[in-house]
Amino acid sequence: MQISDRDVLLVIDVQNDFCTGGALAVPGGEKVVPAINRIAANFTNVVLTQDWHPGDHVSFAPNHAGKQPFRTIELDYGTQVLWPSHCVQGTVGAEFHGELEISRANLVVRKGFRRGIDSYSALFENDHRTPTGLLGYLRERELKTVFVAGLALDFCVRFSAEDARKAGFEVAVIEDACRGIDLDGSVVATHRSFRERGISIVSLEALL
């Protein structure tokens, strides 16, 4: 598969808190780093996203008396999973993994910094209305195909891929450069969603 100057690699949330030892570790999360570094060298356009929460964020279970992580609550924008506190602004956990090659990035998009709303997607917050600004960037740059990698496959990667596809881009998820949480069958649901929406699943080797 040939990568062109109209393609972009979107690297989702490869941060310390999502890797082994982190506050919300994705199993094997750090294993995506070598794969992403290899493939990023072939892209002219690379965008990184960074979860960037205030300590009193609405999605943090400790901010809700008596609520445990991974339970859900209802907010005005829908059902919200309650997470352990993670990727708090200015903390080591919020930093990119130390071995991630970030110098190739053209843009870093921070998300989840509004206290009252979570943000899985790189394009829109969880109300599906509040933009991060990335969509305008992609369109102004006249980019065509969005390749998605990172953490976690079944949450932030999934939402980002779906929103990019809905916005009219061709979308391919580099599955072996992702890892999932798999909460109540969420990985299977993610694969089904990708098939239904015409989002491709590609391998790292196909792009090298």
ChimeraX attribute file (.defattr): number of C-alpha atoms within 10 A of each C-alpha:
attribute: neighborCount
match mode: 1-to-1
recipient: residues
	/A:1	8
	/A:2	8
	/A:3	15
	/A:4	14
	/A:5	13
	/A:6	15
	/A:7	21
	/A:8	23
	/A:9	25
	/A:10	26
	/A:11	25
	/A:12	25
	/A:13	29
	/A:14	29
	/A:15	26
	/A:16	24
	/A:17	26
	/A:18	28
	/A:19	22
	/A:20	15
	/A:21	11
	/A:22	17
	/A:23	17
	/A:24	18
	/A:25	19
	/A:26	21
	/A:27	15
	/A:28	14
	/A:29	25
	/A:30	24
	/A:31	16
	/A:32	20
	/A:33	19
	/A:34	14
	/A:35	19
	/A:36	24
	/A:37	16
	/A:38	16
	/A:39	17
	/A:40	22
	/A:41	13
	/A:42	16
	/A:43	18
	/A:44	16
	/A:45	22
	/A:46	22
	/A:47	21
	/A:48	22
	/A:49	23
	/A:50	21
	/A:51	28
	/A:52	24
	/A:53	26
	/A:54	18
	/A:55	16
	/A:56	16
	/A:57	21
	/A:58	23
	/A:59	26
	/A:60	22
	/A:61	22
	/A:62	18
	/A:63	16
	/A:64	14
	/A:65	7
	/A:66	7
	/A:67	15
	/A:68	14
	/A:69	15
	/A:70	14
	/A:71	11
	/A:72	15
	/A:73	14
	/A:74	9
	/A:75	13
	/A:76	9
	/A:77	13
	/A:78	10
	/A:79	11
	/A:80	18
	/A:81	17
	/A:82	21
	/A:83	20
	/A:84	16
	/A:85	21
	/A:86	25
	/A:87	27
	/A:88	20
	/A:89	16
	/A:90	11
	/A:91	12
	/A:92	14
	/A:93	22
	/A:94	23
	/A:95	19
	/A:96	22
	/A:97	20
	/A:98	12
	/A:99	11
	/A:100	16
	/A:101	16
	/A:102	18
	/A:103	7
	/A:104	15
	/A:105	17
	/A:106	12
	/A:107	15
	/A:108	15
	/A:109	17
	/A:110	17
	/A:111	22
	/A:112	27
	/A:113	19
	/A:114	15
	/A:115	13
	/A:116	13
	/A:117	20
	/A:118	24
	/A:119	27
	/A:120	21
	/A:121	25
	/A:122	32
	/A:123	27
	/A:124	23
	/A:125	21
	/A:126	19
	/A:127	14
	/A:128	13
	/A:129	10
	/A:130	12
	/A:131	17
	/A:132	18
	/A:133	13
	/A:134	18
	/A:135	16
	/A:136	12
	/A:137	12
	/A:138	21
	/A:139	12
	/A:140	9
	/A:141	11
	/A:142	12
	/A:143	17
	/A:144	17
	/A:145	21
	/A:146	23
	/A:147	24
	/A:148	28
	/A:149	32
	/A:150	31
	/A:151	27
	/A:152	25
	/A:153	28
	/A:154	21
	/A:155	20
	/A:156	22
	/A:157	26
	/A:158	28
	/A:159	23
	/A:160	23
	/A:161	30
	/A:162	21
	/A:163	18
	/A:164	25
	/A:165	19
	/A:166	12
	/A:167	12
	/A:168	10
	/A:169	18
	/A:170	18
	/A:171	26
	/A:172	21
	/A:173	25
	/A:174	24
	/A:175	18
	/A:176	17
	/A:177	25
	/A:178	27
	/A:179	22
	/A:180	22
	/A:181	20
	/A:182	17
	/A:183	11
	/A:184	8
	/A:185	10
	/A:186	16
	/A:187	19
	/A:188	12
	/A:189	13
	/A:190	20
	/A:191	16
	/A:192	11
	/A:193	14
	/A:194	19
	/A:195	11
	/A:196	9
	/A:197	13
	/A:198	13
	/A:199	21
	/A:200	16
	/A:201	16
	/A:202	17
	/A:203	13
	/A:204	16
	/A:205	12
	/A:206	9
	/A:207	13
	/A:208	13
